Amino acid sequence: MDRTITTVSAVRSVGPDAVAIDLETPDGFDARPGQFVKFSLPAADAAPRFYTVSSPVVDETFEITVEIDYDGELGPHIADLDSGDEVALAGPLGSAYYEDEERVVVLAGGPGVGPAIGIAERALDDGGEAAVIYCDAEPIHEKRLDALADSGAFVRVLEDDGAVADATREAIMAEPDEQVFVYGFADFLDVATDAVEAAGGNAEAAKVENFG
């Protein structure tokens, strides 16, 4: 979908300097958890950013999760968003997204938790299985992670990447119907893909999104 204007439905705090933004779904917009949109605001239109869909579906509304950089060009404006405000978006973009796999294992560093929870929730809703390994010194979306665990998902929240290998070894089943996803910054991707290989998984077959 080309650039279009839509409206903020709600903004919620989901952790330290992080918000979940519900957006009204424009006509013709269809995305899967793990895909992302190009997002901008009228007040800072020259500073677009890319944010991943963090809701399991995109029906009447869909969600993106944003960690706010108060020193950035866009961050202060996002911090001031409220329901009824207009924003611009284009997409969906990206190829590392959920495609009805029966079992998903998602390794997420920092802001990668957004797509991780969306994918895991969708997999469970579809009758599948899900595992989430999330590494962040200041975790966000803790309520939804707890809800995933209560629903039967394998969930590990880690303060640093030193325990990623052990958690991945617990999560990986190396079954034909298992799909691994990895989301995060470059240094985390290296740790995560090494952990997948060490656990008997296939890192080359993983769906990976590098956040920079």
Secondary structure, DSSP 4 states (H G I P E B T S, - for coil): ---EEEEEEEEEEEETTEEEEEEEPPTT----TT-EEEEE-GGGTTS-EEEEB-SS--SSEEEEEEE--TTSSSHHHHHT--TT-EEEEEEEE-S----S-SEEEEEEEGGGHHHHHHHHHHHHHTT-EEEEEEE-SS---HHHHHHHHHTT-EEEEESSGGGHHHHHHHH----TTEEEEEEE-HHHHHHHHHHHHHTT--GGGSEEEE--
